[in-house]
């Protein structure tokens, strides 16, 4: 099995010391869960190179109550070097650790061409794409009271439509290879009255861009208490002929490969017996187990 969504740090309080030993520990933990390949996919928003490129996009939405909160978030996180991160991942791979050089590419509306040009300068094996904010609203940061309050004042169905629009736009840029946690909008447990509209939109976008879709156990740790994608959404994706990666979305060592067997069993029950792997951003299909 493969785990295609691993972060190196829980947060970036300051510039971090990069250690291959940390990656080796991840690989050892993964092996205990039957996982034989890991993709390191730290978020783009943690790196100063990306932050400098996209700039303070939240300033365009200064009227939003969430704008100061996301500004503070970026100030906290964007402190690390993309060069150092990629060099670390490449060194781990060269030393024989079973890793892929990857990145989780956050969606910056109207700026993905610039982001793609920057990332093209690096030897990535796989890029996974995600939408974590709608303008300045970080809808998945339900522990922050500013962002959490928006779920009480916004229309849920409209929030799903806004999210779906951005997922479709991200896919259309073809700047990534995989859609990460594709129905992340459900994270806090607020579900659209008709999620099938989103399912159709997202699956069509992934199919047209020839993207794989991540099947992640991370949702089982969230208020929604459901894997990404939901069972109904997964059925829809399978019917559309999409390919999949699996992921624990691990931010900590103890969560690497978490519930990998549960994901594999669920996919097998849906008739999925192969999974996508990537090298130099080229997909190949391998046995699920």
C-alpha positions in Angstrom: 0.0 0.0 0.0 0.9 3.6 -0.5 0.5 6.7 1.7 0.5 9.8 -0.5 -0.1 12.6 2.0 2.6 13.2 4.7 3.6 16.4 6.3 7.0 16.9 8.1 6.0 19.3 10.8 2.9 20.0 12.9 3.6 23.8 12.7 6.4 26.2 11.8 7.2 28.2 14.9 10.5 29.0 13.4 12.8 27.9 10.7 13.1 24.1 11.2 16.1 21.8 11.2 15.6 19.3 8.4 16.4 15.7 9.4 16.5 12.6 7.3 16.1 10.6 10.6 12.6 12.0 10.8 11.7 10.6 7.4 13.3 7.3 8.2 11.1 7.1 11.3 8.0 7.8 9.1 9.0 5.0 6.8 9.5 2.6 9.7 6.1 3.4 11.1 4.5 3.1 7.7 5.9 -0.4 7.3 4.1 -1.6 10.5 0.8 -0.8 8.7 1.8 -2.5 5.5 2.6 0.7 3.7 5.6 0.4 1.4 5.7 3.9 -0.2 5.4 7.4 1.2 4.9 10.7 -0.5 6.2 13.7 1.4 3.6 16.5 0.7 4.2 19.5 2.9 1.9 22.5 2.2 3.0 25.2 -0.1 1.9 27.8 2.4 4.7 26.9 4.8 7.4 28.1 2.4 8.7 31.7 2.1 9.2 31.3 -1.7 5.5 30.6 -2.3 4.4 33.3 0.2 6.6 35.9 -1.6 5.2 34.8 -4.9 1.5 34.9 -4.1 1.7 37.9 -1.7 -1.0 38.9 0.8 -3.9 37.8 -1.3 -6.2 38.3 1.7 -5.8 42.0 1.4 -8.2 41.8 -1.5 -10.9 40.7 0.9 -10.1 43.1 3.8 -13.8 43.6 4.4 -14.2 39.9 5.4 -14.1 39.3 9.2 -11.8 36.3 8.5 -9.1 38.4 6.7 -7.1 39.3 9.8 -7.2 35.6 11.0 -5.8 34.2 7.7 -3.1 37.0 7.7 -2.0 35.8 11.1 -2.1 32.2 10.0 0.3 32.9 7.1 2.6 34.9 9.2 2.9 31.9 11.6 3.4 29.2 9.0 5.3 30.7 6.0 8.8 30.5 7.5 10.6 27.6 5.9 12.7 27.2 2.7 11.2 25.2 -0.2 14.8 24.6 -1.4 15.8 23.0 1.9 12.6 20.9 2.0 13.1 19.5 -1.6 16.8 18.9 -0.9 15.9 16.9 2.2 13.3 14.8 0.3 15.7 14.1 -2.6 18.4 13.1 -0.2 16.1 10.7 1.6 15.1 9.1 -1.7 18.8 8.9 -2.8 19.6 7.1 0.5 17.1 4.4 -0.4 14.2 5.4 1.7 10.8 4.5 0.0 9.7 8.1 -0.5 8.4 10.3 -3.3 9.3 14.0 -3.5 6.0 15.7 -3.3 4.1 18.8 -2.2 0.5 19.7 -1.3 -0.3 22.6 -3.5 -2.7 25.0 -1.9 -5.2 26.8 -4.3 -4.5 30.5 -4.8 -7.3 31.8 -7.0 -6.0 33.4 -10.2 -2.4 32.7 -9.3 -1.9 29.0 -10.1 0.0 29.6 -13.3 2.6 31.5 -11.3 2.7 28.8 -8.7 3.0 26.1 -11.3 6.0 27.9 -12.9 7.8 28.1 -9.6 7.2 24.4 -8.8 8.4 23.3 -12.3 11.9 24.3 -11.2 11.9 21.4 -8.7 12.2 17.6 -9.2 8.8 16.6 -7.8 7.4 13.2 -8.2 3.9 14.1 -7.3 1.9 17.3 -6.6 -1.4 17.0 -4.7 -3.9 19.9 -4.8 -6.2 21.1 -2.1 -8.6 23.9 -1.3 -8.5 25.0 2.3 -10.0 28.5 2.1 -12.7 30.3 0.3 -11.4 33.8 -0.2 -10.2 34.4 3.4 -12.4 31.8 5.2 -10.5 28.8 6.3 -13.5 26.6 6.6 -11.6 23.6 7.9 -10.1 25.5 10.8 -13.1 24.9 13.0 -11.0 25.3 16.2 -10.4 29.0 15.4 -13.6 30.8 16.7 -13.4 33.4 13.9 -13.5 30.8 11.2 -15.8 28.5 13.1 -18.4 31.2 13.4 -18.8 31.4 9.7 -20.5 28.0 9.7 -23.2 29.6 11.8 -23.8 32.6 9.6 -23.2 31.3 6.0 -25.5 29.3 3.9 -24.2 25.7 3.9 -25.4 24.9 0.4 -23.7 28.0 -1.0 -20.5 27.2 0.9 -20.5 23.8 -0.8 -21.1 25.5 -4.2 -18.2 28.0 -3.5 -15.9 25.1 -2.6 -16.9 23.0 -5.6 -16.2 26.0 -7.9 -12.7 26.3 -6.5 -12.0 22.6 -6.7 -13.1 22.6 -10.3 -10.9 25.6 -11.0 -7.9 24.0 -9.3 -8.3 20.8 -11.4 -8.6 22.8 -14.6 -5.3 24.5 -14.1 -3.6 21.0 -14.4 -1.0 22.2 -11.9 -1.4 19.1 -9.8 -1.6 15.3 -10.2 -4.0 14.4 -7.4 -7.0 16.0 -5.7 -6.4 15.7 -2.0 -9.3 15.1 0.4 -11.7 16.1 -2.3 -14.8 16.7 -0.1 -12.9 18.6 2.6 -15.8 21.1 2.9 -17.7 18.6 5.0 -15.0 18.5 7.7 -17.0 20.3 10.4 -20.0 18.2 9.8 -22.1 20.7 7.8 -23.4 18.7 4.8 -25.1 20.1 1.6 -28.7 19.3 1.2 -27.7 17.7 -2.2 -24.0 16.8 -2.2 -24.5 14.9 -5.4 -24.3 18.2 -7.3 -20.8 18.7 -5.9 -19.9 15.0 -6.6 -20.7 15.5 -10.3 -18.8 18.7 -10.6 -15.7 17.5 -8.8 -15.6 14.1 -10.6 -16.0 15.7 -14.0 -13.2 18.2 -13.2 -10.9 15.4 -12.1 -11.7 13.3 -15.1 -11.2 16.1 -17.6 -7.9 17.0 -16.1 -6.9 13.3 -15.8 -6.2 13.6 -12.1 -6.2 10.9 -9.5 -8.3 11.3 -6.3 -7.1 10.8 -2.8 -8.9 8.4 -0.5 -8.0 9.6 3.0 -8.5 8.3 6.5 -8.0 11.8 8.0 -11.8 12.5 8.0 -12.3 9.8 10.6 -10.4 12.2 13.0 -12.6 15.2 12.2 -16.1 16.2 13.5 -17.6 14.7 10.3 -16.2 11.3 11.3 -16.1 10.0 7.7 -13.3 9.3 5.3 -12.6 11.4 2.3 -14.4 10.9 -0.1 -17.8 9.9 1.4 -19.0 6.4 0.4 -21.6 7.9 -2.0 -19.0 10.2 -3.6 -16.5 7.3 -3.8 -19.1 5.2 -5.7 -19.6 8.1 -8.1 -15.8 8.5 -8.7 -15.4 4.7 -9.3 -18.3 4.7 -11.8 -16.6 7.6 -13.6 -13.4 5.5 -14.0 -11.2 7.7 -11.7 -8.0 6.4 -10.2 -7.1 6.7 -6.6 -4.2 7.3 -4.1 -4.5 6.5 -0.4 -3.5 8.7 2.4 -3.4 9.2 6.2 -2.8 13.0 5.9 -0.3 12.5 8.8 1.1 15.5 10.6 2.6 13.3 13.3 4.6 10.1 13.4 2.0 8.2 15.2 -0.6 8.8 12.5 1.6 7.7 9.5 -0.3 4.9 7.7 -3.2 5.1 10.1 -6.1 2.9 9.1 -4.4 2.0 5.8 -6.0 -1.4 5.9 -9.4 0.1 6.4 -9.0 2.2 3.4 -7.8 -0.7 1.3 -10.7 -2.9 2.4 -13.2 -0.1 1.6 -11.7 0.4 -1.9 -11.7 -3.3 -2.6 -15.4 -3.5 -1.7 -15.9 -0.8 -4.4 -14.1 -2.9 -6.9 -10.8 -1.0 -6.8 -7.7 -3.2 -6.8 -5.1 -0.9 -8.2 -3.8 2.4 -7.0 -1.8 5.2 -8.5 1.9 5.9 -7.9 3.9 8.8 -9.4 7.4 9.3 -10.5 8.5 12.6 -12.1 4.8 13.4 -12.2 4.0 10.4 -14.4 1.3 8.1 -13.1 1.6 4.3 -13.0 -0.9 1.8 -11.6 0.2 -0.8 -9.0 -1.6 -3.4 -6.9 -3.5 -1.9 -4.0 -2.0 -4.5 -1.6 
